[in-house]
Amino acid sequence: MRNGRCAGFPARVQRRGIHEGATPRHKEQIMPKMKTKRSAAKRFTVTGSGKFRRRKQNLRHILTKKNAKRKMRLGQGAIVDSANEGAVRRMMPYA
């Protein structure tokens, strides 16, 4: 620091204390938007009645020991349980 200024910065920036593109402080602050968890958006869809639809587990590998009836049941979707619905709704605020 030499002569009250930091080396490498123009004098006007040091004098004003803010950078060139700063917004005025008297403008109203805008609330930030809520973000959707993209992992949840890829896993759940909303039904017409507002419930969440999900896929069932256990249909990715080791399929030879599972019979056809079981694999058909696992291929059908399911509704998210009421205990987990609040968590899914928080992850997807605009769904």
Long-range contacts (C-beta under 8 A, 24 or more apart in sequence): 34-93, 34-94, 36-91, 36-92, 36-93, 36-94, 36-95, 37-91, 37-92, 40-88, 40-91, 40-92, 41-92, 41-95, 44-80, 44-88, 44-92, 44-95, 46-92, 46-95, 47-79, 51-79, 51-80, 51-85, 52-79, 52-80, 52-85, 52-88, 52-89, 52-92, 52-95, 53-77, 53-78, 53-79, 53-80, 54-78, 54-79, 54-80
